[in-house]
Amino acid sequence: ATAEAGMSSRQMFSAVERNIKTASEANAELLSPEYFTKAMKYYKEAKNDFHMSRGSEDGIKSDLVKSNEWLKKAMDATRMGGVAFASVIQARSNAESADAPRYASEVWTRAEEMLRKAAHKVEEGDVRDAPADAREVADLFQKAELTAIKVNYLGGTRSLIKQAEELDADKYAIKTLIDAKQLLQQAERELTENRYDTDYPRDLARRARNEAQHAIRTTVRF
């Protein structure tokens, strides 16, 4: 008999849930999407049957065993692709922090699809193209991040500056308005010239936005 056969359903659920947590923390959902999805499918089926008192205990255990098997495969694939795709995970995280799914949805969707295809090749044991695939996907996520920053931060700041100008801020808050414009120009230049450092231009854009808002508040008082 297998070790699983001697365990209760509750014990098996706990074991599988621990493995799901470990796999999630290792980014298996991204680096082994097919296998992780299959593991979750069997886990969810077992959980539904257990909570709704459907099916036999043997059937539930069988689904949990299958879930564990797919999780092990997912972890193997994740380990294989982990080094090559480390830069992708970081680039994706940066893009997500910049709200790329919202402000650069088209590029984000392309990058997600490309990552899924590249990761699936690794799942199937083909690691030859992994470094080249990783560079291409990381570049696309970085493009999504830059697009999102331009739309969200720079675009929003431009709108505020325009609003300040329409309120005649150049009469009542000229220095603040000039500061906002200069900071915005600096942010745009930094994004273009140094595309691998997005923290600094993002900070410049925030400062520009604050100056524009300050110009508006000052002007409205008059």
Buried (B, 14 or more C-beta within 10 A) or exposed (E): EEEBEEBEBEEBBEBBBEBBEEBEEBBBBBBBBBBBEBBBBBBEBBBEBBEEEEBEEEBBBBBBBBBBBBBBBBBBBBBBBBEBBBBBBEBBEBBBEBBBBEBBBEBBEBBBEBBEEBBBBBBEEEBEEBEEBBEBBBBBBBBBBBBBBBBBBBEBBBEBBEBBBEBEBEEBBEEBBBBBBEBBEBBBEBBEEEBEEBEEBBBBBBBBBBBBBBBBEBBEEE
